[in-house]
């Protein structure tokens, strides 16, 4: 079951191609958690140079995918409607396995703490039910510029 498709995701977060790393949202409990999906394909722009002959998704883009899932969770709250969530910090990031073309990233994000317009989420990216990447992400929500 798809809770939000790509078009609905773009209504919540400002990211667009080539920096939108989210295909759909599988499940979400507002104010608590989200599970979203990023299908990794050989057509990704970053595979042209990372690495020729051995395509591997850069770790920073896995973190960005997790941050986008967190943004969807955060910005789906009525308190933050029409605002933007910014990544304010990354702690305890661990990269446990390579992510390659054909993999399906399942992005799991849960609120750890929230105070006013700041908070922390626990984030894990899974491939085949194994943790590929995990981190704690700090976010700051601010009015949308422009």
C-alpha positions as CSV (number, residue, x, y, z in Angstrom):
1,X,0.0,0.0,0.0
2,X,1.4,3.4,-1.0
3,X,0.4,6.2,1.4
4,X,2.0,9.0,-0.6
5,X,3.2,8.9,-4.2
6,X,6.1,11.0,-5.6
7,X,3.7,13.9,-6.6
8,X,2.2,14.1,-3.1
9,X,5.8,14.0,-1.6
10,X,6.7,17.0,-3.7
11,X,3.8,18.9,-2.3
12,X,5.4,18.5,1.2
13,X,9.1,18.9,0.6
14,X,10.9,21.2,-1.8
15,X,13.3,18.7,-3.3
16,X,13.1,18.0,-7.1
17,X,15.0,16.0,-9.7
18,X,18.0,15.4,-9.5
19,X,17.9,15.8,-5.7
20,X,14.7,14.0,-4.9
21,X,15.6,10.6,-3.5
22,X,12.2,9.4,-2.6
23,X,9.7,7.2,-4.6
24,X,6.9,6.7,-2.2
25,X,5.8,6.5,1.4
26,X,4.7,3.1,2.6
27,X,3.4,4.0,6.1
28,X,3.3,6.9,8.4
29,X,2.1,7.7,11.9
30,X,2.2,11.5,12.1
31,X,4.3,12.7,14.9
32,X,5.9,9.3,15.4
33,X,7.4,7.4,12.4
34,X,7.6,6.9,8.7
35,X,8.6,4.1,6.3
36,X,9.5,5.3,2.8
37,X,11.0,3.7,-0.3
38,X,13.8,4.7,-2.6
39,X,14.3,2.4,-5.6
40,X,18.0,2.6,-6.6
41,X,18.5,2.2,-10.4
42,X,21.5,2.3,-12.7
43,X,20.0,5.4,-14.3
44,X,20.9,7.5,-11.2
45,X,23.1,10.4,-12.2
46,X,25.6,9.8,-9.4
47,X,26.5,6.3,-10.8
48,X,28.3,7.9,-13.7
49,X,31.2,8.8,-11.5
50,X,30.7,6.7,-8.3
51,X,32.4,4.4,-9.3
52,X,32.9,3.5,-13.0
53,X,32.7,-0.2,-13.2
54,X,31.6,-0.6,-9.6
55,X,28.5,1.5,-9.1
56,X,27.9,2.3,-5.4
57,X,25.4,4.8,-4.0
58,X,27.3,7.5,-2.0
59,X,26.8,7.3,1.7
60,X,26.0,11.0,1.8
61,X,23.1,10.4,-0.6
62,X,21.7,7.6,1.6
63,X,21.8,10.1,4.5
64,X,20.0,12.6,2.3
65,X,17.4,10.0,1.5
66,X,16.8,9.5,5.2
67,X,16.7,13.2,5.8
68,X,14.0,13.6,3.0
69,X,11.9,10.8,4.7
70,X,12.4,12.7,8.0
71,X,11.3,15.9,6.3
72,X,8.1,14.3,5.1
73,X,7.3,13.1,8.6
74,X,8.1,16.4,10.1
75,X,6.3,18.6,7.5
76,X,3.1,16.4,7.6
77,X,2.4,17.8,11.0
78,X,-0.1,20.7,11.0
79,X,2.3,22.6,13.2
80,X,4.8,22.8,10.4
81,X,2.5,23.3,7.4
82,X,4.1,25.4,4.6
83,X,7.4,25.4,6.3
84,X,10.8,23.8,5.4
85,X,12.8,21.3,7.5
86,X,16.6,21.7,7.4
87,X,19.2,19.2,8.4
88,X,21.0,20.6,11.4
89,X,23.3,17.8,12.3
90,X,24.2,14.1,11.9
91,X,25.5,11.9,14.7
92,X,26.4,8.3,15.0
93,X,26.3,7.6,11.3
94,X,27.3,4.1,10.4
95,X,27.5,2.6,6.9
96,X,27.2,-1.2,7.2
97,X,26.8,-2.3,3.6
98,X,27.1,-0.9,0.1
99,X,24.0,0.1,-1.8
100,X,24.0,-0.8,-5.5
101,X,21.8,-0.5,-8.5
102,X,18.7,-2.7,-8.2
103,X,18.6,-2.4,-4.4
104,X,15.4,-1.1,-2.7
105,X,16.1,1.2,0.2
106,X,13.5,1.1,2.9
107,X,13.9,4.2,5.0
108,X,12.7,4.0,8.6
109,X,12.6,7.2,10.6
110,X,11.3,7.7,14.2
111,X,11.1,10.8,16.3
112,X,13.4,10.7,19.3
113,X,12.9,14.2,20.6
114,X,11.1,17.4,19.6
115,X,11.1,20.9,21.1
116,X,9.5,23.8,19.4
117,X,11.0,24.0,15.9
118,X,13.9,21.6,16.6
119,X,14.2,17.9,17.1
120,X,16.1,14.6,16.6
121,X,15.1,11.5,14.7
122,X,16.6,8.0,14.6
123,X,17.0,6.9,11.0
124,X,17.8,3.6,9.4
125,X,18.1,2.6,5.7
126,X,17.5,-1.1,5.0
127,X,18.3,-3.3,2.0
128,X,16.7,-6.8,2.1
129,X,15.8,-6.3,5.8
130,X,19.5,-5.6,6.7
131,X,20.6,-2.2,8.0
132,X,22.7,-0.5,5.4
133,X,23.0,2.8,7.1
134,X,21.9,4.3,10.4
135,X,22.2,7.8,12.0
136,X,20.6,10.3,14.3
137,X,19.6,13.4,12.4
138,X,18.9,16.8,14.0
139,X,16.4,19.1,12.2
140,X,15.4,22.7,12.4
141,X,12.0,23.8,10.9
142,X,11.8,27.4,9.6
143,X,9.4,29.4,7.4
144,X,9.8,28.7,3.7
145,X,11.9,31.4,2.0
146,X,10.4,33.4,-0.8
